[in-house]
Amino acid sequence: MWRLLCAVVGLPLLVAEPVADHCTAIAVGPGATADGASLVGQSADAEGGPGYSVVYVPAQDHAEGSMRSVLDQATGVQIGSIPQVAHTYAYSYTRYGVMNEHKVAFGESTCSARITASSLAHNGTALFSNTELTKIALERCTTARCAVKLMGDLATNHGGFYGEDSGVETGGEALVVADATEAWVFHILADPTGRSAIWGAQRVPDDHVAFVPNTFVIRVMDLHSEDFMLSPNAQGIALTHGWWDQRAPFNFAQAFSLGEYSNPHYSARRLWRAYDLLAPSLHLDASKEITEVDGAYPFSVKPDHLLSVADIFRVYRDYYEGTPFSLVADTLAAGPFNSPLRVAAGAEEGKVPTGAWERPISIYRTDYAVLSACHPNGHGVVWFAPHTPHASVFAPVWTSAAPEVARPYVVDAKQSVDRDSLYWAASAVSNW
């Protein structure tokens, strides 16, 4: 039987109905860090709560002919199965897979997509979600390239893909995945039948950092290079639907993205800010918008200095302080309260056809932020900050060799308030 274990005290983990995620992901090549570790991570910016536990799943051996259940992302009910492998690796996960014993690690960001599908659990056609794809990859892969190829094959040939939502604004997905030697960005969406998938991947240059703020960032693809991968159906589908004319090199985001969703600058401002913090010498223009035809900013940049995990923590805690878009200064963006807790627009504000609040990297509705360091020597380390990063503490909560997770990084979902969980302490600090 497939069993998910919340180590430490065996607390029950309830599967809550999640809302659409609006996460921000990052991938750093090993040549861009001071200690030579690849880094990947994300903030999980989903409205609601009560947060997600860090869960440890031990390595297991499986009988010949056994099946691996595939669960619906929203409800946790089984909607299918695939043949199980003889041995699965130990790993950790939160909402999505985090890191396994071989230092393969993930981050995630929801994106717009021209084609979407729904889960089999909701009268749809597709079997695989980001949650299940990342977990299966961690169970079976020892490298990031293996993870990319396995996820693409499963979704394309063995059941199809569905995103956080069936709407085009949030129906696509991006994953960042790394091992101790390299980092990749992976994009995926449904195909027109709803029973397969379209995907593409680009390797992050070793001395670069890539940022994914809820929009596809893979643009022109050099399909003769080993630094790119593309599903076999992608170009044909784009050609059939008039999203590519064959005259120009294939552009993944131009073919399959609708640009940034919600409002102009919702994604672009975060992308500018991350690169401005890590490579200020580039003097990037903060006013650009991301559209389906214009990525506005590079896929990746070389940071001005070698990075540490503390540099990435700073990025995830940012709310534009020191810029014209600061949420804590006497600026128009800060509104009347000069607070980073800029709550999303309500029904009345939604009636205004133009304008929006600035969307910072550290936002009031974050469930957690996680950063995985895939060290070339020794163990991989998972750094975790419950709730919104600017009011929380990043701590090393799991390593690629650890058999358990400490109690403060577990949320007992049966309690209205779990006072043994750091999530609720951080919520109090942030005055959420």
HELIX and SHEET records of a PDB file:
HELIX    1   1 PRO A   30  ALA A   32  5                                   3    
HELIX    2   2 LEU A  120  HIS A  122  5                                   3    
HELIX    3   3 ASN A  130  ARG A  140  1                                  11    
HELIX    4   4 ALA A  144  ASN A  157  1                                  14    
HELIX    5   5 ALA A  234  THR A  240  1                                   7    
HELIX    6   6 PHE A  252  PHE A  256  1                                   5    
HELIX    7   7 ALA A  268  LEU A  278  1                                  11    
HELIX    8   8 PRO A  280  LEU A  282  5                                   3    
HELIX    9   9 VAL A  309  TYR A  316  1                                   8    
HELIX   10  10 LEU A  332  ALA A  334  5                                   3    
HELIX   11  11 GLU A  349  LYS A  351  5                                   3    
HELIX   12  12 PRO A  389  ALA A  391  5                                   3    
HELIX   13  13 ARG A  407  TYR A  409  5                                   3    
HELIX   14  14 LEU A  422  VAL A  429  1                                   8    
SHEET    1   A 7 SER A 300  VAL A 301  0                                        
SHEET    2   A 7 VAL A 209  VAL A 212 -1                                        
SHEET    3   A 7 THR A  24  VAL A  28 -1                                        
SHEET    4   A 7 SER A  38  ALA A  44 -1                                        
SHEET    5   A 7 TYR A 368  CYS A 374 -1                                        
SHEET    6   A 7 VAL A 381  PRO A 386 -1                                        
SHEET    7   A 7 ALA A 395  THR A 399 -1                                        
SHEET    1   B 3 VAL A  55  VAL A  57  0                                        
SHEET    2   B 3 TYR A  91  TYR A  93 -1                                        
SHEET    3   B 3 GLY A  97  ASN A 100 -1                                        
SHEET    1   C 2 GLN A  60  ASP A  61  0                                        
SHEET    2   C 2 HIS A  87  THR A  88 -1                                        
SHEET    1   D 2 MET A  67  LEU A  71  0                                        
SHEET    2   D 2 GLN A  78  PRO A  83 -1                                        
SHEET    1   E 5 ALA A 105  CYS A 111  0                                        
SHEET    2   E 5 GLY A 172  ALA A 178 -1                                        
SHEET    3   E 5 ALA A 183  ALA A 190 -1                                        
SHEET    4   E 5 ALA A 197  VAL A 204 -1                                        
SHEET    5   E 5 PHE A 228  LEU A 230 -1                                        
END                                                                             
